[in-house]
Each structure stands twice: as structure tokens, then as C-alpha cells.
Amino acid sequence: MNCVMNKRNKCDICGKTGRRLCPGIKGAICSACCGAKRNSEIRCSSDCPHSPFSTTGYDLWLRIDAGLSKKYMEYTAAHYSKDEFEEVVEDMSFGDMADEHSFTVAAGAAAYNLLFVEQDKHGKTLTDKWESEGWEGLNNDEKVMMCYLKTSRVTIVEIQKILDRQAMECIDILEPGSKPFILFDRATASRAVRFSKMFTWLTHFPNFSRASHGGIEITDFISNEFMDIIKQDTKKEAKKAGFKLKDYLSENFGEYCQLTIDLALEKRKAVFSAMDMHQCVATYDIKGRLSDIEAILEKYPEFRWEDKDPEEGDPANTLYYSWLRRGESKAIEKEMNPAFCHEDESMGVGGLGNIRLYPDKLTVEVFTKQKYEFAKKMVMKYFGSLVVLRNEKVVDIAKQIANKPVDERAEKSEKEQVFMSPEDEQALMQKVYEQQYKKFIDENIPMIDNNTPRQAAKNPKLRPKLVELMKVHIKGLEQLNKEKGIRVNIDWVLDELGLSELI
């Protein structure tokens, strides 16, 4: 610090006792002068712990923000009737408004819109009016904060790096080519992964930025459709003089938050409706000797006996088998997605279905139609005239899931969960992904015009598409790491493809 305390230890501004050195005035300052003049008359340093806008003064910023929120809500209420404000809150609402958090987000967004975006016939905002009145009712810190808040607008933020427990390096998707900025938010930093996108109100302060009023994540699942709809919606508006995309999104914040929810639900239904997820059960009457059926199940490597007690409703002598994709049954993997196949059994063996052997019948249960057709053919090959099909049941699970509310998710019971040590899980997952990505590097991928990642990395036109593709992969893996508490990474893939900007 290039300043020296004066001999009398007096504040260089007011002459009272100066308790600390101030790099902004290069001399002593008292707490009263600091609070009344910092960031307005005094240019504060980026690391001053007494400045709410410094990298070390964030806790002070939070306290000031909490007090200011009450004051700007009161100021808004003084200029809009209850009915008028509630109408804007309704416009800003999305999701379940019975939820207290959702209502708080909508109310905050409504206040921001009325304060910073909506203009009167003279082109002035409510904040302009307040500023012309000298920010009546606000102290120095609050006045300074309002000067930055009035620039707050809705945008799309993409997280590039998690720096620490409260800071993230981000970019503004709606400002291509703009410099990255540091976003402070402890709650978001604790759960976020790289390349997540947020639709949110954003304010830039000196030394850090803030995302306000919750907003909503734009998942990779809906990202392209979301951007396409915004472009389509603003096609005519964009031709008007003075059109600003961020102003438009701010005025329609609730509508586009709701759009992300609706798109996700629609795509979820579409995906599940097209998915082969069926519970298929074939019941066969036993025409030969039970011992012959049991001998066949013991003979072939694809049938594995499960040592468990009879399930409720089953006879005491019921036998249970897992039907695995090995032996002759491995042939089905030729028709399956390579990502779900296992060339090396040390990486695990895929399942085909389950078999129950009762005294008078045999049942086969699988969970896709593709596997079901294969299983019925193999039953006839293995058991021949020893069994005769009695009946079959096919339930469309995907359709049931697609039409079920998102929050109705069944939790696995303890006995259904697979437990392993963190070390074993880490080793297994790393091995699985190494095997998967060794194939991936040289596979033709539709997102990069059916080129391989290796080819796309060398093609200047395809490289941006490859970067976006790898962002999706990295984001998914980092989310998995957070949920599982493991550390699987694919930096070696990025090294091999020369994508150093993503490491």
C-alpha cells in the first residue's frame, strides 16, 4: 500500500480519527468518510475489503443488496398500484407459482422490469425518476449499487470455469466476442458444472457480476429449439428502430422461462414415445420334464442362477435366473447401439432379461421389443418342444413415463441399489469411459456432419461444432462426477483432438 498514515492519525478528509489507510486517497480515512464516499467520490481498489464491489468485500455487498431490495420494492409500490404490480408479477411467473421460491423470483423480476426496463412517454424509466430525485432514501453504497443495477437485463450466461466456492468465469451468449466475466454466486458455484447455460437477469459490477432472480437453466436437451424460437419471435421486432434483444427478453422474462419448461416436457414426451421401453413377459407351459428344462438352464453360460428366496406369490421351489448377453445370446449385440455393448467381459456383461422356472411353467421377462423378439427365438432354440407359449404381455413403459408428471419419480429401494467402494466405482467408471471414448474419437457423428471428431478437429469449418459437442460431453461427465463423488475426466480426449481451450 503506497500511503503513509499522517502523524496525528487523522482522517485526511474530515480531520477526525482515521482508523485505517485508504489506497483510494493514499492516506488515512475514518469509517464514516469511507462509507459515505467509497466508489462514488473515492476510487476503490479491486481488493479493498471495505468496498462492497471488491473481490474481497462480497459479504458486505450481500448485506447492502438485502437492504436495498426492500427499498426498491417500496419505491416501486409507491408508483404502481397493487393490482398493477400483481399483473406484472403474473407476466413474469413460470412453473408452480404456489411455490414460494417461484413467487419470489417472479416478484423480483417484475420489480426489475418496472424499475429498469419499462419507459414512460418521455423514454424515462422509474429508476431515471428516482435518480433525478437524488436517490432519496438511499445511502452512498445503495446509490452506487443502483447505478449498476439499472443496467441489469436478461441474457443467457454460459459458465466456462468454476474458480472457487463463489466465483465462476462466464460468457454472455448474446454478446458473441465479448470478454469473459467473473460471476459471484455461492449457491450456483456449489452445484454448477462447466458449460451450463442460464437464462437470467445479469448485472455487471466493478470486479464481478451477479445473476439475479433465479432464472432457469437452459439444458442441452432444449438449447437449439430455445434459441430458434427466440429468433423467430423477434424476427419482426428486430426490424423496428431501437429494438434491443435484451430489453425484449427482460420484458418477456416469465414467458421464456416457461418456454424452457414446456420445451423440456414436449421433448421428454417425444423422446420417451419413440423409445423402445417395454415390459415384455412371455409365459410358457412346460410339456416335457422339469428336470430337462433345469438342465438346459444350467448348461448354457448365458443363464445365471440367482440365489434368492421366493418372491411373494411364487411357490417355494421357484428358481430364478438372469439371462445375460454371453454365449449364443451375445449375437443380439450386433443389432444394438455399440455404446451399450461389452467386448471385454472384465468391463461387465450386458443383460438380456430374467427367467423364472415354476413347477408347471417358465416365464421370460425383457424390457425392449427388440430383445423380446430375440428372446422368443432363442427360447425355441434352447427348449424346443419342451415348452409351448401360453400367453404374452407387452406394456409400453416409455409411454407411461412420458405422460407422468416430472416430479413423480419412483426411488429405488435399498435392496435394488448396487453398492461398491468409491475407489472401485472410480476405477470402473474411468475404464468404461476410456473404452467408450477410444471408439468415439473415430466414429462418424451426425452433429459434426457425419465426420469423426478426429477429422472435425482438423477442419476449421467443423471445429466450432466439435467444440460445442465436446462441451455437452464435458458437462455431462462433470455432472456425473458431482452426483457420484468421483473424478472421471476426458482431458486425454481433448489433448488428442487438440482442444486445449476446453481443458
C-alpha positions as CSV (number, residue, x, y, z in Angstrom):
1,M,0.0,0.0,0.0
2,N,1.6,3.2,-1.2
3,C,0.3,5.5,1.5
4,V,1.6,6.6,4.9
5,M,-0.6,7.3,8.0
6,N,-0.3,11.0,8.9
7,K,1.4,11.8,12.1
8,R,-1.7,12.7,14.0
9,N,-3.5,9.6,12.8
10,K,-6.3,11.9,11.5
11,C,-8.7,11.3,8.6
12,D,-7.3,13.1,5.6
13,I,-10.9,14.1,4.6
14,C,-12.7,15.2,7.7
15,G,-9.9,15.5,10.3
16,K,-11.4,13.0,12.7
17,T,-9.6,9.9,13.9
18,G,-8.6,7.9,10.9
19,R,-8.5,4.2,11.7
20,R,-7.1,2.8,8.5
21,L,-5.2,3.5,5.4
22,C,-7.1,4.1,2.2
23,P,-5.3,3.4,-1.1
24,G,-8.0,5.4,-2.9
25,I,-6.9,8.7,-1.2
26,K,-3.4,7.5,-0.4
27,G,-3.9,8.4,3.3
28,A,-5.8,7.8,6.5
29,I,-9.6,7.6,6.4
30,C,-12.3,7.2,9.1
31,S,-15.1,4.7,8.7
32,A,-17.7,7.4,8.2
33,C,-15.9,9.0,5.3
34,C,-15.2,5.6,3.8
35,G,-18.9,4.6,3.9
36,A,-20.1,8.0,2.6
37,K,-17.6,8.3,-0.3
38,R,-16.4,4.8,-1.4
39,N,-16.9,4.1,-5.1
40,S,-18.6,7.5,-5.6
41,E,-16.0,10.1,-4.7
42,I,-13.2,7.7,-3.9
43,R,-12.0,5.2,-6.5
44,C,-11.7,2.0,-4.5
45,S,-9.1,-0.7,-5.3
46,S,-10.3,-4.1,-6.6
47,D,-9.2,-5.9,-3.4
48,C,-10.2,-3.4,-0.7
49,P,-12.1,-5.4,2.0
50,H,-14.1,-2.3,2.9
51,S,-15.5,-1.9,-0.6
52,P,-18.7,-3.9,-1.4
53,F,-17.7,-4.1,-5.0
54,S,-14.2,-5.6,-4.5
55,T,-13.3,-9.2,-4.8
56,T,-12.9,-9.4,-1.0
57,G,-15.9,-7.4,0.0
58,Y,-18.6,-9.7,-1.3
59,D,-20.2,-10.4,2.1
60,L,-20.7,-6.6,2.5
61,W,-22.2,-6.5,-0.9
62,L,-24.8,-9.2,0.1
63,R,-25.8,-7.2,3.2
64,I,-26.2,-4.0,1.2
65,D,-28.2,-5.8,-1.5
66,A,-30.6,-7.3,1.1
67,G,-31.4,-3.8,2.5
68,L,-31.6,-2.2,-1.0
69,S,-34.1,-4.8,-2.2
70,K,-36.6,-3.7,0.4
71,K,-36.2,-0.1,-0.5
72,Y,-36.6,-0.5,-4.3
73,M,-39.6,-2.7,-3.7
74,E,-41.1,0.0,-1.6
75,Y,-40.3,2.7,-4.2
76,T,-41.9,0.6,-6.9
77,A,-45.0,0.1,-4.7
78,A,-45.3,3.8,-4.3
79,H,-45.6,4.3,-8.0
80,Y,-47.7,1.3,-9.0
81,S,-50.9,0.1,-7.5
82,K,-51.2,-3.4,-6.0
83,D,-53.2,-4.6,-9.0
84,E,-50.7,-3.1,-11.5
85,F,-47.8,-4.8,-9.8
86,E,-49.6,-8.1,-9.4
87,E,-50.3,-8.1,-13.1
88,V,-46.6,-7.7,-13.9
89,V,-45.8,-10.5,-11.4
90,E,-48.3,-12.7,-13.3
91,D,-46.5,-11.9,-16.6
92,M,-43.1,-12.8,-15.0
93,S,-44.4,-16.0,-13.4
94,F,-43.5,-19.5,-14.6
95,G,-43.7,-23.0,-13.2
96,D,-45.6,-23.6,-10.0
97,M,-46.5,-20.2,-8.6
98,A,-47.8,-21.9,-5.4
99,D,-44.1,-22.5,-4.6
100,E,-42.7,-19.6,-2.5
101,H,-39.4,-19.5,-4.4
102,S,-41.2,-19.2,-7.8
103,F,-43.3,-16.3,-6.5
104,T,-40.2,-14.5,-5.1
105,V,-38.4,-14.9,-8.4
106,A,-41.4,-13.5,-10.3
107,A,-41.9,-10.6,-7.9
108,G,-38.2,-9.7,-8.2
109,A,-38.3,-9.9,-12.0
110,A,-41.4,-7.7,-12.0
111,A,-39.7,-5.0,-9.9
112,Y,-36.6,-5.1,-12.2
113,N,-38.8,-4.7,-15.2
114,L,-40.7,-1.8,-13.8
115,L,-37.6,-0.1,-12.4
116,F,-35.1,-0.6,-15.2
117,V,-36.8,-1.5,-18.5
118,E,-40.3,-0.1,-18.8
119,Q,-40.3,3.5,-20.1
120,D,-42.8,6.3,-19.8
121,K,-43.9,8.5,-22.8
122,H,-40.7,10.5,-22.4
123,G,-38.5,7.4,-22.7
124,K,-37.6,7.5,-19.0
125,T,-37.6,4.6,-16.6
126,L,-38.7,4.6,-12.9
127,T,-35.0,4.4,-12.0
128,D,-34.3,7.6,-14.0
129,K,-37.0,9.3,-12.0
130,W,-35.5,8.1,-8.7
131,E,-32.0,9.2,-9.8
132,S,-33.3,12.7,-10.7
133,E,-34.6,12.9,-7.2
134,G,-31.1,12.3,-5.8
135,W,-31.9,8.6,-4.9
136,E,-34.0,9.8,-2.0
137,G,-33.9,7.3,0.9
138,L,-30.6,5.6,-0.2
139,N,-27.2,5.8,1.4
140,N,-24.0,6.1,-0.6
141,D,-23.5,2.3,-1.1
142,E,-27.1,1.8,-2.2
143,K,-26.9,4.7,-4.7
144,V,-23.8,3.3,-6.2
145,M,-25.4,-0.1,-6.4
146,M,-28.5,1.3,-8.1
147,C,-26.3,2.9,-10.8
148,Y,-25.1,-0.5,-11.8
149,L,-28.4,-2.3,-11.2
150,K,-30.2,0.0,-13.7
151,T,-28.2,-1.7,-16.5
152,S,-29.4,-5.1,-15.5
153,R,-31.0,-7.1,-18.3
154,V,-32.0,-10.7,-19.1
155,T,-29.5,-12.6,-21.1
156,I,-28.0,-16.1,-21.5
157,V,-24.9,-16.9,-19.4
158,E,-22.6,-19.8,-20.1
159,I,-20.3,-21.0,-17.3
160,Q,-16.8,-21.6,-18.6
161,K,-14.9,-22.4,-15.3
162,I,-15.7,-22.9,-11.7
163,L,-13.0,-20.8,-10.0
164,D,-13.8,-21.3,-6.3
165,R,-16.7,-21.7,-3.8
166,Q,-18.3,-18.4,-5.1
167,A,-16.7,-17.4,-8.4
168,M,-17.3,-18.6,-11.9
169,E,-15.8,-17.5,-15.2
170,C,-18.6,-16.9,-17.7
171,I,-19.5,-15.5,-21.1
172,D,-22.6,-13.8,-22.4
173,I,-24.0,-15.9,-25.2
174,L,-26.0,-13.0,-26.6
175,E,-22.8,-10.9,-26.9
176,P,-20.5,-13.0,-29.1
177,G,-16.9,-12.0,-28.9
178,S,-17.3,-10.1,-25.6
179,K,-14.8,-10.7,-22.8
180,P,-15.4,-13.4,-20.2
181,F,-16.5,-12.0,-16.8
182,I,-16.5,-13.3,-13.2
183,L,-19.9,-14.2,-11.8
184,F,-20.3,-14.3,-8.0
185,D,-22.9,-16.7,-6.6
186,R,-22.1,-19.2,-3.9
187,A,-25.3,-21.3,-4.4
188,T,-24.7,-21.6,-8.1
189,A,-21.0,-22.3,-7.8
190,S,-21.6,-25.2,-5.4
191,R,-23.8,-27.1,-7.9
192,A,-22.8,-25.8,-11.3
193,V,-20.8,-27.6,-14.0
194,R,-18.9,-26.1,-16.9
195,F,-20.8,-25.1,-19.9
196,S,-24.1,-24.9,-18.1
197,K,-26.4,-22.1,-19.6
198,M,-28.6,-19.9,-17.5
199,F,-31.4,-17.6,-18.7
200,T,-31.2,-14.9,-16.1
201,W,-31.1,-11.2,-15.2
202,L,-27.4,-10.2,-15.2
203,T,-25.8,-7.1,-13.7
204,H,-22.1,-6.2,-14.1
205,F,-20.5,-4.5,-11.1
206,P,-16.8,-3.5,-10.7
207,N,-14.7,-6.6,-10.4
208,F,-17.6,-9.1,-10.5
209,S,-21.1,-9.7,-11.9
210,R,-24.3,-11.1,-10.4
211,A,-27.2,-13.2,-11.8
212,S,-30.5,-12.2,-10.1
213,H,-33.9,-13.6,-9.5
214,G,-33.2,-17.2,-10.0
215,G,-33.7,-17.5,-13.7
216,I,-33.7,-21.0,-15.2
217,E,-31.2,-23.4,-16.8
218,I,-31.3,-23.9,-20.5
219,T,-30.4,-27.6,-20.8
220,D,-28.6,-29.1,-23.9
221,F,-31.8,-31.0,-24.4
222,I,-33.7,-27.9,-25.5
223,S,-30.9,-25.3,-26.2
224,N,-31.2,-25.3,-30.0
225,E,-35.0,-25.1,-30.0
226,F,-35.0,-22.4,-27.4
227,M,-32.7,-20.2,-29.4
228,D,-34.6,-20.9,-32.7
229,I,-37.9,-19.8,-31.1
230,I,-36.3,-16.5,-29.8
231,K,-35.0,-15.8,-33.3
232,Q,-38.4,-16.5,-34.8
233,D,-40.3,-14.4,-32.2
234,T,-38.0,-11.4,-32.6
235,K,-37.7,-11.6,-36.4
236,K,-40.3,-8.7,-37.0
237,E,-39.4,-6.9,-33.7
238,A,-35.7,-6.7,-34.7
239,K,-36.6,-4.6,-37.7
240,K,-38.0,-1.8,-35.6
241,A,-35.9,1.2,-34.7
242,G,-34.3,1.0,-31.3
243,F,-35.0,-2.7,-30.8
244,K,-32.8,-4.3,-28.1
245,L,-33.0,-8.1,-27.7
246,K,-32.1,-8.0,-24.0
247,D,-34.9,-5.4,-23.3
248,Y,-37.3,-7.7,-25.2
249,L,-36.3,-10.7,-23.2
250,S,-36.4,-8.7,-19.9
251,E,-40.0,-7.7,-20.7
252,N,-40.9,-11.3,-21.5
253,F,-38.8,-13.0,-18.9
254,G,-41.6,-15.2,-17.5
255,E,-42.8,-16.3,-20.9
256,Y,-39.4,-17.5,-21.9
257,C,-38.7,-19.2,-18.5
258,Q,-42.0,-21.1,-19.0
259,L,-40.9,-21.9,-22.6
260,T,-37.9,-23.8,-21.2
261,I,-40.2,-25.9,-19.0
262,D,-42.7,-26.5,-21.9
263,L,-40.0,-27.5,-24.3
264,A,-38.4,-29.9,-21.9
265,L,-41.8,-31.6,-21.3
266,E,-42.6,-31.8,-25.0
267,K,-39.2,-33.2,-25.9
268,R,-39.3,-35.6,-23.0
269,K,-42.7,-36.9,-24.2
270,A,-41.4,-37.2,-27.8
271,V,-38.2,-39.0,-26.7
272,F,-40.0,-41.5,-24.5
273,S,-42.7,-42.0,-27.1
274,A,-40.1,-43.0,-29.6
275,M,-38.1,-45.1,-27.2
276,D,-38.2,-48.9,-27.0
277,M,-39.0,-49.3,-23.3
278,H,-41.5,-52.1,-23.0
279,Q,-42.0,-54.7,-20.3
280,C,-42.4,-57.9,-22.3
281,V,-43.4,-61.1,-20.5
282,A,-43.8,-64.5,-22.2
283,T,-45.3,-67.4,-20.3
284,Y,-44.7,-71.0,-21.5
285,D,-46.4,-74.2,-20.4
286,I,-43.9,-77.0,-19.7
287,K,-44.6,-80.1,-21.8
288,G,-41.5,-82.0,-21.0
289,R,-39.8,-82.9,-17.8
290,L,-39.0,-80.0,-15.4
291,S,-35.5,-81.5,-14.8
292,D,-34.7,-81.2,-18.6
293,I,-35.6,-77.5,-18.5
294,E,-33.4,-77.0,-15.5
295,A,-30.5,-78.9,-17.1
296,I,-30.6,-76.6,-20.1
297,L,-30.6,-73.5,-17.8
298,E,-27.5,-74.9,-16.1
299,K,-25.8,-75.9,-19.3
300,Y,-25.6,-72.5,-21.2
301,P,-23.3,-69.7,-19.9
302,E,-25.9,-67.0,-20.6
303,F,-28.2,-68.3,-17.8
304,R,-27.0,-67.4,-14.3
305,W,-28.8,-68.9,-11.3
306,E,-29.8,-66.3,-8.7
307,D,-29.6,-67.4,-5.1
308,K,-32.6,-65.7,-3.6
309,D,-35.7,-66.5,-1.6
310,P,-39.0,-67.0,-3.5
311,E,-40.8,-63.7,-4.1
312,E,-44.3,-63.0,-2.8
313,G,-46.8,-65.2,-4.6
314,D,-44.3,-67.6,-6.0
315,P,-44.1,-71.2,-5.0
316,A,-41.3,-72.2,-2.5
317,N,-39.4,-74.2,-5.2
318,T,-39.4,-71.4,-7.8
319,L,-35.9,-70.9,-9.5
320,Y,-34.7,-67.5,-10.7
321,Y,-32.1,-66.9,-13.5
322,S,-30.6,-63.8,-15.1
323,W,-30.3,-64.1,-18.9
324,L,-27.1,-62.5,-19.9
325,R,-25.7,-61.4,-23.3
326,R,-23.0,-64.0,-23.5
327,G,-22.6,-67.3,-25.3
328,E,-25.0,-67.6,-28.2
329,S,-27.1,-64.8,-26.7
330,K,-24.4,-62.3,-27.4
331,A,-25.5,-62.3,-31.0
332,I,-28.1,-59.6,-30.2
333,E,-25.4,-57.0,-29.6
334,K,-24.9,-56.9,-33.4
335,E,-28.2,-55.1,-33.6
336,M,-27.6,-52.9,-30.6
337,N,-26.0,-49.4,-30.1
338,P,-22.2,-50.0,-29.7
339,A,-22.2,-47.8,-26.6
340,F,-24.2,-50.5,-24.8
341,C,-22.2,-53.4,-25.9
342,H,-19.3,-55.1,-24.0
343,E,-16.5,-56.5,-26.0
344,D,-14.5,-57.3,-22.9
345,E,-16.4,-59.2,-20.1
346,S,-14.0,-57.6,-17.5
347,M,-16.0,-54.4,-18.2
348,G,-19.2,-56.2,-17.3
349,V,-21.7,-58.4,-19.1
350,G,-24.9,-56.9,-20.5
351,G,-28.3,-58.3,-19.6
352,L,-31.0,-59.7,-21.8
353,G,-33.8,-60.4,-19.3
354,N,-34.9,-62.6,-16.4
355,I,-36.3,-66.1,-16.3
356,R,-38.5,-67.8,-13.7
357,L,-38.9,-71.5,-13.6
358,Y,-42.0,-72.7,-11.8
359,P,-43.2,-76.3,-11.4
360,D,-45.5,-76.0,-14.3
361,K,-44.4,-73.0,-16.3
362,L,-41.5,-70.9,-17.4
363,T,-41.6,-67.1,-17.8
364,V,-39.3,-64.8,-19.7
365,E,-39.2,-61.1,-19.0
366,V,-37.3,-58.5,-21.0
367,F,-37.6,-54.7,-21.3
368,T,-37.4,-53.8,-25.0
369,K,-39.3,-55.2,-28.0
370,Q,-36.0,-55.8,-29.8
371,K,-34.8,-58.1,-27.0
372,Y,-38.2,-59.7,-26.7
373,E,-38.3,-60.9,-30.3
374,F,-34.7,-62.2,-30.0
375,A,-35.5,-63.9,-26.7
376,K,-38.5,-65.8,-28.1
377,K,-36.4,-67.1,-30.9
378,M,-33.7,-68.3,-28.5
379,V,-36.3,-70.0,-26.2
380,M,-37.4,-72.1,-29.1
381,K,-33.8,-72.9,-30.0
382,Y,-32.9,-73.9,-26.4
383,F,-36.1,-75.6,-25.3
384,G,-37.8,-76.6,-28.5
385,S,-40.8,-78.9,-27.8
386,L,-40.2,-78.9,-24.1
387,V,-42.3,-75.6,-23.8
388,V,-45.4,-74.1,-25.5
389,L,-46.2,-70.4,-25.5
390,R,-49.3,-69.9,-23.3
391,N,-49.6,-66.1,-23.3
392,E,-47.6,-62.9,-23.6
393,K,-47.9,-59.3,-22.1
394,V,-46.4,-56.2,-23.5
395,V,-46.6,-52.9,-21.5
396,D,-45.3,-49.6,-23.0
397,I,-43.3,-48.2,-20.1
398,A,-42.0,-45.3,-22.1
399,K,-45.5,-44.0,-22.8
400,Q,-46.4,-44.3,-19.2
401,I,-43.3,-42.3,-18.1
402,A,-43.9,-39.7,-20.9
403,N,-47.4,-39.0,-19.6
404,K,-46.4,-39.0,-15.9
405,P,-45.7,-35.6,-14.1
406,V,-41.9,-34.9,-13.8
407,D,-41.9,-34.9,-10.1
408,E,-43.5,-38.4,-9.8
409,R,-40.2,-40.4,-9.9
410,A,-40.0,-43.7,-8.1
411,E,-37.0,-44.1,-5.9
412,K,-35.0,-47.3,-5.8
413,S,-35.3,-49.3,-2.6
414,E,-32.0,-50.2,-0.8
415,K,-32.1,-53.7,-2.0
416,E,-32.2,-52.6,-5.6
417,Q,-29.2,-50.3,-5.3
418,V,-25.7,-51.5,-6.1
419,F,-23.1,-50.6,-3.5
420,M,-19.4,-50.5,-4.2
421,S,-16.5,-48.6,-2.7
422,P,-15.7,-45.2,-4.2
423,E,-12.3,-46.4,-5.3
424,D,-13.8,-49.4,-7.2
425,E,-16.5,-47.2,-8.7
426,Q,-13.9,-44.6,-9.8
427,A,-11.8,-47.3,-11.5
428,L,-14.7,-48.9,-13.2
429,M,-16.2,-45.7,-14.5
430,Q,-12.9,-44.4,-15.7
431,K,-12.3,-47.7,-17.6
432,V,-15.8,-47.6,-19.1
433,Y,-15.4,-44.1,-20.4
434,E,-11.9,-44.7,-21.7
435,Q,-13.2,-47.6,-23.7
436,Q,-16.2,-45.5,-24.9
437,Y,-14.2,-42.5,-26.0
438,K,-11.5,-44.6,-27.7
439,K,-14.3,-45.6,-30.1
440,F,-15.9,-42.1,-30.1
441,I,-12.8,-40.3,-31.5
442,D,-13.1,-42.3,-34.7
443,E,-16.9,-42.6,-35.0
444,N,-19.0,-40.7,-37.5
445,I,-21.1,-38.2,-35.5
446,P,-24.2,-36.5,-37.0
447,M,-23.7,-33.3,-35.1
448,I,-20.4,-32.8,-36.9
449,D,-21.8,-33.6,-40.3
450,N,-21.1,-37.3,-40.0
451,N,-17.4,-36.7,-39.7
452,T,-15.3,-38.2,-36.9
453,P,-14.1,-36.0,-34.0
454,R,-10.6,-36.5,-35.2
455,Q,-11.5,-35.3,-38.7
456,A,-13.5,-32.4,-37.4
457,A,-10.7,-31.2,-35.2
458,K,-8.6,-30.6,-38.3
459,N,-11.4,-28.9,-40.3
460,P,-11.7,-25.1,-39.5
461,K,-15.4,-25.1,-40.5
462,L,-16.3,-28.1,-38.4
463,R,-14.1,-27.3,-35.3
464,P,-16.7,-24.9,-33.8
465,K,-19.3,-27.7,-34.0
466,L,-16.9,-30.1,-32.4
467,V,-16.2,-27.7,-29.5
468,E,-20.0,-27.4,-28.9
469,L,-20.3,-31.2,-29.0
470,M,-17.5,-31.7,-26.5
471,K,-18.9,-29.1,-24.2
472,V,-22.0,-31.3,-23.9
473,H,-19.9,-34.3,-23.1
474,I,-17.8,-32.5,-20.5
475,K,-20.9,-31.0,-18.9
476,G,-22.5,-34.4,-18.6
477,L,-19.4,-36.0,-17.1
478,E,-18.8,-33.3,-14.6
479,Q,-22.5,-33.5,-13.5
480,L,-21.9,-37.3,-13.1
481,N,-18.8,-36.6,-11.0
482,K,-20.7,-34.3,-8.7
483,E,-23.6,-36.7,-8.2
484,K,-21.3,-39.8,-7.7
485,G,-18.5,-38.1,-5.9
486,I,-15.9,-39.5,-8.4
487,R,-13.4,-37.9,-10.7
488,V,-13.8,-39.3,-14.2
489,N,-12.3,-36.9,-16.8
490,I,-11.7,-37.0,-20.6
491,D,-8.8,-34.5,-20.8
492,W,-6.9,-37.1,-22.7
493,V,-9.5,-36.9,-25.4
494,L,-9.3,-33.2,-25.6
495,D,-5.5,-33.4,-25.8
496,E,-5.7,-35.9,-28.6
497,L,-8.1,-33.7,-30.5
498,G,-6.1,-30.6,-29.8
499,L,-9.0,-28.8,-28.0
500,S,-6.8,-27.1,-25.3
501,E,-9.4,-24.3,-24.9
502,L,-11.7,-26.8,-23.2
503,I,-9.2,-28.1,-20.6
